[in-house]
Amino acid sequence: MNEIGTTAQEALEFVKAIPPAQGETMRGVPLEPRDLVRVGFIGVGGRGSGQLGEMLAVEGAQVTAVSDVVEAHALRAKERVEQAGQPTPAVEPQWERLCERDDVDLVCVCSPWDWHVPHAVCAMECSKHAAVEVPAATTLTDCWRLVDTSERMRKHCLILENCCYEYAKMLVLNMIRAGLLGTITHGEAAYIHDLRSLLLADGGEGLWRREPHKLRNGNLYPTHGLGPVARYMDIHTGDRFTQLVSMSSASVSLGQYRDATLPADSPKRKETYSCGDMNLSLMQTALGRTIMLQHDVATPRPDSRINLIQGTKGTFCDYPPRLFIDGQTGHDWQPLDAFKAEYEHPIWKEQGELARKLGGHGGMDFIMNYRLIQLYRQGQPPDMDAYDAAAWSAPVPLSDISVAWGNLPLPFPDFTRDHWQEPLAAAAGGRAATALRCSP
Ligand SMILES: NC(=O)c1ccc[n+]([C@@H]2O[C@H](COP(=O)([O-])OP(=O)(O)OC[C@H]3O[C@@H](n4cnc5c(N)ncnc54)[C@H](O)[C@@H]3O)[C@@H](O)[C@H]2O)c1
């Protein structure tokens, strides 16, 4: 469905429409405790292979089934499971069969963007929890589908946002919880990563990730930047996104790079890219906080997710990680070192050595998987749920709609349907709220 509509008013009405709920909220609903969590993987290409390796290192997780449309990828994944000393997993050529299996509790979806929602919905409809790569969905209709299916099937749909588990992010989260940055007022987040050669490649993500650059003009990949900032701001445990307005620069870099690097007869030379090199979105929250969100995967510049968070007593900014605390001597940023002993997150204290050895994105990939399986085994709610998956992914369609209608300010859908003010403890009927919060 074209969500941009034929008039700005039509687009606005579409964004505002909240579909009727199909079940009670899933906020804070605990996972059913179990000693062994049996995991199935759909999509074991570049990211799926990495995720599989990290999951295989987590105590209490067993990979029981794999599925990929490319048989060689599925067989490679099967061998990897065997090499890790686990029983031979089932190889299911059809992903629906993987979802139906009795020996799968959790389905990890690491397929291309357009497949995330069909895969996750099928998993939940087969009574499995779904863990979905980023962005979880790329249309508002599909954001709602994830939420509605989760509520109807009483199964979680969580987003595999590994950046929330980065060492500095978790340390800073602890500092924020302890009040060191005061009242949080503003954040900045980005995905700035030169992907020109990857986008134009003849394999891997080059097979599908360039397509939206031809069809859309907005922020195609918001969650790596936005997820950690949402955690800092207690989004869905006391605050929520309320507005978004977006603006894009001209679309130049990808086309110029293509013309400079590919032969004149390459079919890619006929493509037209609509997505602006830089997309800038401004967001606001119910508590009056502001967020600047950027996306640029086509400009030659160093990578950054920015990750700035500021409050009445100080500011953190990443890449490199640095802090400014009110009352400190001098006007310069200071490194995090002085805060590590007191605020290093307990999971990193406990699992950091193994995480760094495994190496996935500096260790955060293992920490994410470890944390997910730990919460599952203990019967606690997951750190992220379908509401987070939907809200962190929704800037994809919202930015596209806003840009299409001349930077139209849009209301941000409340995917929780008014359950955003409850701390997880209340939503879970009194269960201890531990989501990414556990201070020592
Ligand atoms: N969190 C991160 O740090 C991170 C990093 C890279 C990619 N990703 C995300 O991971 C996902 C996959 O990206 P990737 O780099 O692995 O892409 P990829 O192209 O390397 O792998 C995708 C895999 O899915 C398979 N596939 C395609 N259609 C399928 C279908 N209908 N059913 C089953 N399998 C199918 C492909 O054969 C391939 O093996 C994307 O959502 C991407 O955004 C996340």
The ligand as an ORCA input file, in Angstrom:
! r2SCAN-3c Opt
* xyz 0 1
  N      22.015     -5.288     13.781
  C      23.059     -5.153     12.970
  O      24.133     -4.738     13.372
  C      22.896     -5.535     11.528
  C      24.001     -5.609     10.697
  C      23.793     -5.997      9.352
  C      22.520     -6.278      8.893
  N      21.462     -6.178      9.748
  C      20.107     -6.519      9.314
  O      20.045     -7.935      9.133
  C      19.135     -8.251      8.099
  C      19.836     -9.126      7.075
  O      20.922     -8.432      6.518
  P      22.189     -9.212      5.919
  O      23.309     -8.258      5.908
  O      22.379    -10.514      6.578
  O      21.682     -9.467      4.426
  P      22.141    -10.659      3.483
  O      21.617    -10.344      2.139
  O      23.604    -10.893      3.666
  O      21.395    -11.940      4.076
  C      20.014    -12.134      3.975
  C      19.775    -13.628      3.969
  O      18.367    -13.858      3.938
  C      18.104    -14.826      2.938
  N      16.733    -14.628      2.468
  C      16.291    -13.730      1.561
  N      14.961    -13.841      1.417
  C      14.563    -14.813      2.259
  C      13.319    -15.393      2.562
  N      12.190    -14.976      1.976
  N      13.277    -16.404      3.471
  C      14.402    -16.841      4.065
  N      15.617    -16.319      3.812
  C      15.701    -15.318      2.921
  C      19.166    -14.627      1.888
  O      19.349    -15.780      1.090
  C      20.382    -14.333      2.754
  O      21.031    -15.518      3.161
  C      18.664     -6.901      7.553
  O      17.469     -6.578      8.179
  C      19.728     -5.920      7.983
  O      19.236     -4.616      8.134
  C      21.633     -5.804     11.047
*
